[in-house]
Structure formats: C-alpha cells, structure tokens
C-alpha cells in the first residue's frame, strides 16, 4: 500500500487505514469466561455445594473424622456422586451453578449456544472431576478460548453473560 498523504486523507480522496482489531476468540456463542471468573465461581460452588455435602458425610454418615478416615474411598464417593448430580442438574436446568450466577457466566453447548442437556451436563461434571485429579485443567491456561479437557470432550463452553 502506498504512503498516504495527509491532504488526500483530509479531503476525502483516500480513506484512512483502519486500526487492527484484536482478534476475538473464535466462538459462535459469545465471549469465553475469564480464568478469574471461572476460579471465583468454582470457589463459591465449593463453599455452597461441596462443603455442606462434606459436613453431612463426615458427621452424619460416618459419625466424625475418625469414621471417615477408616472408609476414605467410600466417603469420597458419598461426597462426589451427589456433588456431580447436583451441579449437573443446575447446569441442565438453568445453565448455571450458584457460583456461575454470582459471577455472570453460563455453560452452553458450543455448537448450538443453548443450555446443555441433562446427559451433556452430567458428562461434563463427571469429566470435570476426572479432569481435576489428572491436572488436565491446566490446558485452559494455554488455549485462547480457555476451554479445559472436560469442556472439549463434552462440547460445552463457559461464556460471559451480558450485563443486566
């Protein structure tokens, strides 16, 4: 492109070059949730959903920490299975858990942009627990759309909700 003279631009003979725009993330459903929003929503969900489940299992089912310590595998199954079911139902019904609602992010099906189905959200939550223990959640730090392995395999995305 030839150098543009100021008087030509000023007189409207040549249009000024448009500044380069930052490339947006290639999703059809909206802007992806930031890592900070994801982390804060996870912490909120941990305190609102996971901690009450842990209390119930520790003190009502196993009658204290000593009983839980004797049956750790069974105890964690008693905690994780209801956690997966509760969060999957939240995602299937509204597309959000309480933590996601607090930080204005939503889970959607990446292909249609709609709420995930019950099966899709259940798969997402099962893979999320698996993902957490295998440390493949680190993948989200290296991807432009911040999707982790469980989101890729279940076909879901976390997107920002427009402000109300």
N, C-alpha and C positions, 0 to 999 in steps of 0.2 A: 504494500500500500504506500502510495506516495505521501510525502510530507504535506500536511495541510497548512495552508496559510491562514492566519487569523482573520484577515479581512474577508476571505471567502466564507469562512465559518460564520462570521458576524453578519454577512449579507445574505446568508441562507443558501448559498450555492453548494455548499458541502455540509453534510450532517456531521456533527462531532461523533467521534468514536464512543461507543457505549462502554462504560467500565465493565470489566469482567465480573460476573456474579459468582459468588461462592456456589459450588455445586451442591445441590441439595441431595439428601440421601435418597437413593432410588427405591422408594416405597410408594405404592399407589394409595395407601391407606392414611397417610399423614406423617408428621414428624415423629421419629422414634423418641422414646423416653430417654432422658439423660441417665447416666450412671448414678448420679446423686439421687435422682428421683426414685430409681429402682431400689437403691440401698435403703433409703429412708422408708419406703413402702414395705420392704422386707422386715426391717426392724419393728415397724409399727404392727405388722401382721404377727410377728413373733410374740410380741407382748400381748396382743389382743386375742390371738387364737391359740398359739402354741403353749404359752405359759399356763393358762387355765387347764389345758389338757395334761400338762406335766404335773400340775398340782393334784389333779384328780387321780392320775395313775399312781403318783408317788404315795399319797397319803390315804386315799380311799380304797384303791385296789390292792396295793402292796403293804399298806399299814406302816409306812415310813421308808426312809432311805435304806435301811438295812435289808428290808424285804426286796426292795428294788435292786439292790446290789447283788442279791442272790439269783435273780432272774432278769439279768440285763437285756438279753435278746428279746424275751417275751415282753418286757416292759417297753422297750423302744418300738416294738410292733404295735403295742396298745396305744402308743402316742402317735406314731407316724400314720397309721391307717386312718384314724379319724381326722387327722390334720389334712391328709390328701383328699379325703371325701368332702370335708367342709369347704376347703378352698376351691375344689373343683366345682362344687355346687354354686358357690359365689360367682365363679367365673362363667359358668353356664347360664346363670340367671341374669346377672347384670353386666358381666364382662369386667367386674372389678371386685377386689377384696376390700376390706375396710382401709387398709394401708394405701392401696391404689387410689381409692376415692379421696383420701386425705391429701394426696399429692398430685391429684388430677391426671392420672394416667389410666389407660384402659387396655385390656387384652382383646385383640381382634384376630380373626382369621386373615392371614396375609393375602390370600387370593381374593376373597370376597369383601373384606372390610367389615363383615358382620361379627356379632358375638360368636365365640367358638361353641361348638355343640357340646353336649354332655360328655360324649366319648372323647372328643378332642381336648376338652379341658381336663378330663381325667388322665388322659395320656400325657398331657403337658405336666401335670403335677407329679405323676409317677416318675417321669423322666427328670423333673426338676430335683427331686430328692436324690435320684441316682447321680445326676449332674453335680450336685453339691458334694457328694462323697468322693467323686472321681476327679474333682478340681477342673473339670472341663468348662466350668463357668468362667474361667479366665479368658476363654475365647472371646467374650464380649468386649474385652479391652482392645482387641486387635481388629475388630470388624467396624466398618463405617456405620452400619445400621445398629450396632450394639446388641445383636441377637446372639444368644448363647445356644449351646448344642440342643438343649431341650426345646427351645423355640423353633429351631431349624427343623428338627425331626417331627414336631407336632404341627408345623405350619402356622404358628401363631406369632404375633408381634405385639410388643408393648408400645403404644403410641401416646403422645400428649393429647389431652383433651383441650379443646378451645376454652379459653376463659369465659366464664359466665358473666 
